[in-house]
Each structure stands twice: as structure tokens, then as C-alpha cells.
Amino acid sequence: MGSAAAWQLARRGRSVVLLEQFEQGHHIGASHGSTRNFNMAYAEPDYLDLVTEAKDLWNELESETGTQLLDLVGLVNHGNVRRLREVRSSHAERGIASHFIPAAEAAERWRGMNFRGEVLVVPGSGRVRAADALVALRQAAEAHGARFEYSTPVRDIRVDGDRAAVVIDSGEITAHRVVVTAGAWTGKLLGGRVPLPELVVTQEQPAHFTPLDDSLEWPSFNHNPDPDDPRDAYWYSPVYGMLTPGEGIKAGWHGVGPVTDPDARSFTPEPVQLEALVRYVREWLPGVDAGSAVPISCTYTSTANEDFVLDRSGPVVVGAGFSGHGFKFTPAVGRVLADLADGGAAPARFTARR
Ligand SMILES: Cc1cc2nc3c(=O)[nH]c(=O)nc-3n(C[C@H](O)[C@H](O)[C@H](O)COP(=O)(O)OP(=O)(O)OC[C@H]3O[C@@H](n4cnc5c(N)ncnc54)[C@H](O)[C@@H]3O)c2cc1C
């Protein structure tokens, strides 16, 4: 999110310095790894506006850097079809392509997966190449004059009227605006200086599984438990997943990992949850080896209703609480944060005092 804000501000001719506490490409926050779902299956207008804008901006970033960042392999949503009907009607209102197919037809097309009930197919969705996106955002921002400084932890932010001083080990930087996108460390860094809803940091543990047949076609997927079906009682949450080329099929529970301190993480999966994920994979992803789980450790910073926080308080702009579904929106979030820094506003849904 910070890299996207830097790109959006620098391309408007603002002088920008980005400060990151760890080295480039670190695996200690929320944005590492090769893939993220690019899923347009939202019913809410604010999110559909943001993801539609993000798609255009991902394309702009691709042409600015000459890199491919989106793989629109399609995304299938199944389970809790009542919710999916709402998504389909929002799509219909906006001319976003999506359609329902029967479970048998989906299983015929995607032989590595099992389906129950109708399946909402969203052809214009798929994956974002996450690691490549971080490199491209830096490249594009620096091409417009931004400066990225890694291994430079911000120790404090002091507000002084309409300006702020950012304290780092080598001294202070005073700035017209400070955009804080500190992920799991947001609460620690801002410590009540700006109004924020409660942010809960969890350690999430999806895993990659080895496909049994490399010729199988894989969409990205979201699977919601059927609330009235006792067979789903062992589920921790909805499941999301996708193919990560070279690493396997990623599958994970959403937002149910152990609450954690980002500076005191175990980086090891909670075994009972992992076992339940393996059971899910055995039942629903017959195209992979359920015994081949390679866990990933990553942080979510979640708000109670999973709505993002995009707001400004004096000279401090905040982007936080992306609740495990922010990556797809990244360049559009960067645009909103740049607007906030320039005195503009964010959609009411995302303001801290909502
Ligand atoms: C397992 C997992 C799966 C996900 N899957 C999806 C998906 O399929 N689709 C999707 O859209 N989203 C997904 N997400 C969510 C998405 O990855 C996040 O919303 C997004 O990466 C958040 O980005 P961020 O910039 O806020 O956080 P981060 O990338 O964590 O960035 C915060 C940065 O601030 C730095 N920082 C913190 N404090 C300081 C300080 N004091 N000084 C300097 N630097 C500091 C940190 O080191 C860190 O690099 C997933 C997330 C996880 C964890």
C-alpha cells in the first residue's frame, strides 16, 4: 500500500520518500509471496468501484513498467449461493461479466476441484503476481522521482500543526504530509495519535499443495461454507485459493489465525487449524496431494467488519485494516491515499470515524 501511494504521489510530481523498516522483499508483513487473488466477486458498490479502478491501474502499471502483473485465469465462487446471487446482481447492474454454472459443469471443466451447488464464474478475475507487483510499484515510483529507503525503521511521528516530523535513527524528516501504511505495526506506530477502529493482527497460515497432474487447469477460487450444512461444521472460515506457478495450489482459511504481536511471531502454523485445512483439501481439491502441505506465514490486520481504513487526521494520512483482502485493490488504494494527502476525501465507508 505504501509503495502504491508513493507511485501515485510521485506521478503527480510530489517529492516522495518511502521508509521501510526491513529489507526489500522481506517476508515479515502481509504482502510477500508470488500470488494473490484478483477477485471481483464483491456486491458492495464501494468495493466494486475500487476493484474496477484497480484493474485499470494494474494495467497502467504493467505498461509503465513493461511487466505482466495480472493473470486473469478466471475465479470461481461457490457455497452460500444466496450471497453469490447478490454479487451477480451487482455485477449485472455494472456490466461486469459473471455467470452461474451447475456444479457438474464446473467439475467437468476444473477436474482438480469438487463443487456443491451452483458456481459463480467471474472470467475477468484471477491472480495478481504479488512479488512482481512490489518491484513494479517501486520501479514506477522511482521513475517519477520517489526515493525508497529500506532497513530504515521510523521510531516516531511528531505532529506539528499542519506538518509532521518523522524520526529515524539518522535524524528527522519534516514533511507536509506523512502517509502511514504500516500494516500490522499501525497501532504501535500511531499509538492513538489518530482515531482508528480496533485493528486485530493475526498470523495466517495458508499452504501450498502439490498438483497430482500438471495438465489440470486451475482457476482462482473462493469457497464459502453453507451455513445450514452440517458437513461444513469443521470449517474455520471461507476458503480462498489459487495456483502459484512453481509452488502448487495455495489454499487457506480467512482471518482466523492466532492473534499475534508482529514483533513476537512464531512463524509456525497452528497444528489443529492446519489439520482442518488438510481435511478440506482432501474433500474439495482432489487434484492435489493433501499430504504435501507447505505452510506460509503471513499477517492480517483486520477491522471488525473487514472494511479498510483510508483517512487523514491533520498531516497524517492512514491506510490500514486491509483485513486479508487488500492486495487486489492496491493501486486504487494508493490513488485514494494520494488524494487524501492532497486534501481530497475517501469514500465514507473507509473513513476511521464511520
Ligand atoms: C496469507 C495471506 C493471503 C492473502 N490473500 C489475499 C488475496 O488472495 N487477495 C487479496 O486481495 N489480498 C490478500 N491478502 C491481503 C493482502 O496481502 C494485504 O491486504 C496487503 O498485502 C496489505 O498490504 P500493506 O502494505 O498494508 O501491509 P504490509 O505489506 O505488511 O506493509 C506494511 C509495511 O510497513 C512496514 N513498517 C511497519 N512499521 C514500520 C516502521 N515503524 N518504520 C518503517 N516501516 C514500517 C512493515 O515492515 C511492512 O513492510 C492476503 C494476505 C495474507 C497475509
The ligand as an SDF file (V2000), in Angstrom:
LIG
                    3D

 53 58  0  0  0  0  0  0  0  0999 V2000
   -1.8840  -15.2040    3.7290 C   0  0  0  0  0  0  0  0  0  0  0  0
   -2.4770  -14.0000    3.0520 C   0  0  0  0  0  0  0  0  0  0  0  0
   -3.2230  -14.1880    1.9130 C   0  0  0  0  0  0  0  0  0  0  0  0
   -3.8090  -13.0850    1.2850 C   0  0  0  0  0  0  0  0  0  0  0  0
   -4.5180  -13.2890    0.1440 N   0  0  0  0  0  0  0  0  0  0  0  0
   -5.0470  -12.2180   -0.4940 C   0  0  0  0  0  0  0  0  0  0  0  0
   -5.7090  -12.4050   -1.7550 C   0  0  0  0  0  0  0  0  0  0  0  0
   -5.7950  -13.5300   -2.2660 O   0  0  0  0  0  0  0  0  0  0  0  0
   -6.2200  -11.2990   -2.3640 N   0  0  0  0  0  0  0  0  0  0  0  0
   -6.1070  -10.0380   -1.8170 C   0  0  0  0  0  0  0  0  0  0  0  0
   -6.6150   -9.0910   -2.4260 O   0  0  0  0  0  0  0  0  0  0  0  0
   -5.4710   -9.8290   -0.6310 N   0  0  0  0  0  0  0  0  0  0  0  0
   -4.9520  -10.8950    0.0330 C   0  0  0  0  0  0  0  0  0  0  0  0
   -4.2730  -10.7070    1.1940 N   0  0  0  0  0  0  0  0  0  0  0  0
   -4.2210   -9.3740    1.8030 C   0  0  0  0  0  0  0  0  0  0  0  0
   -3.0940   -8.5070    1.2780 C   0  0  0  0  0  0  0  0  0  0  0  0
   -1.9250   -9.2670    1.0700 O   0  0  0  0  0  0  0  0  0  0  0  0
   -2.8890   -7.3600    2.2460 C   0  0  0  0  0  0  0  0  0  0  0  0
   -4.1050   -6.6550    2.4050 O   0  0  0  0  0  0  0  0  0  0  0  0
   -1.8190   -6.3720    1.7870 C   0  0  0  0  0  0  0  0  0  0  0  0
   -0.6480   -7.0540    1.4620 O   0  0  0  0  0  0  0  0  0  0  0  0
   -1.5700   -5.3460    2.8840 C   0  0  0  0  0  0  0  0  0  0  0  0
   -0.5160   -4.5100    2.4680 O   0  0  0  0  0  0  0  0  0  0  0  0
    0.1170   -3.4540    3.4810 P   0  0  0  0  0  0  0  0  0  0  0  0
    1.0250   -2.6040    2.6470 O   0  0  0  0  0  0  0  0  0  0  0  0
   -0.9480   -2.8060    4.2800 O   0  0  0  0  0  0  0  0  0  0  0  0
    0.9170   -4.3490    4.5440 O   0  0  0  0  0  0  0  0  0  0  0  0
    2.4590   -4.7860    4.5700 P   0  0  0  0  0  0  0  0  0  0  0  0
    2.8880   -5.3470    3.2860 O   0  0  0  0  0  0  0  0  0  0  0  0
    2.6510   -5.6000    5.7900 O   0  0  0  0  0  0  0  0  0  0  0  0
    3.2210   -3.3760    4.6920 O   0  0  0  0  0  0  0  0  0  0  0  0
    3.4340   -2.6890    5.8880 C   0  0  0  0  0  0  0  0  0  0  0  0
    4.9130   -2.3010    5.8630 C   0  0  0  0  0  0  0  0  0  0  0  0
    5.1630   -1.2910    6.8270 O   0  0  0  0  0  0  0  0  0  0  0  0
    6.4540   -1.5330    7.3570 C   0  0  0  0  0  0  0  0  0  0  0  0
    6.5610   -0.8530    8.6450 N   0  0  0  0  0  0  0  0  0  0  0  0
    5.7900   -1.0860    9.7440 C   0  0  0  0  0  0  0  0  0  0  0  0
    6.1750   -0.3010   10.7740 N   0  0  0  0  0  0  0  0  0  0  0  0
    7.2210    0.4370   10.2940 C   0  0  0  0  0  0  0  0  0  0  0  0
    8.0740    1.4510   10.8660 C   0  0  0  0  0  0  0  0  0  0  0  0
    7.9270    1.8360   12.1260 N   0  0  0  0  0  0  0  0  0  0  0  0
    9.0350    2.0100   10.0880 N   0  0  0  0  0  0  0  0  0  0  0  0
    9.1840    1.6310    8.7770 C   0  0  0  0  0  0  0  0  0  0  0  0
    8.4250    0.6620    8.1830 N   0  0  0  0  0  0  0  0  0  0  0  0
    7.4540    0.1020    8.9290 C   0  0  0  0  0  0  0  0  0  0  0  0
    6.4870   -3.0640    7.5090 C   0  0  0  0  0  0  0  0  0  0  0  0
    7.7910   -3.5680    7.6380 O   0  0  0  0  0  0  0  0  0  0  0  0
    5.7950   -3.5090    6.2220 C   0  0  0  0  0  0  0  0  0  0  0  0
    6.7040   -3.7440    5.1540 O   0  0  0  0  0  0  0  0  0  0  0  0
   -3.6610  -11.7850    1.8390 C   0  0  0  0  0  0  0  0  0  0  0  0
   -2.8730  -11.6000    2.9800 C   0  0  0  0  0  0  0  0  0  0  0  0
   -2.2790  -12.6990    3.5910 C   0  0  0  0  0  0  0  0  0  0  0  0
   -1.4770  -12.4650    4.8220 C   0  0  0  0  0  0  0  0  0  0  0  0
  1  2  1  0
  2  3  1  0
  2 52  2  0
  3  4  2  0
  4  5  1  0
  4 50  1  0
  5  6  2  0
  6  7  1  0
  6 13  1  0
  7  8  2  0
  7  9  1  0
  9 10  1  0
 10 11  2  0
 10 12  1  0
 12 13  2  0
 13 14  1  0
 14 15  1  0
 14 50  1  0
 15 16  1  0
 16 17  1  0
 16 18  1  0
 18 19  1  0
 18 20  1  0
 20 21  1  0
 20 22  1  0
 22 23  1  0
 23 24  1  0
 24 25  2  0
 24 26  1  0
 24 27  1  0
 27 28  1  0
 28 29  2  0
 28 30  1  0
 28 31  1  0
 31 32  1  0
 32 33  1  0
 33 34  1  0
 33 48  1  0
 34 35  1  0
 35 36  1  0
 35 46  1  0
 36 37  1  0
 36 45  1  0
 37 38  2  0
 38 39  1  0
 39 40  1  0
 39 45  2  0
 40 41  1  0
 40 42  2  0
 42 43  1  0
 43 44  2  0
 44 45  1  0
 46 47  1  0
 46 48  1  0
 48 49  1  0
 50 51  2  0
 51 52  1  0
 52 53  1  0
M  END
$$$$
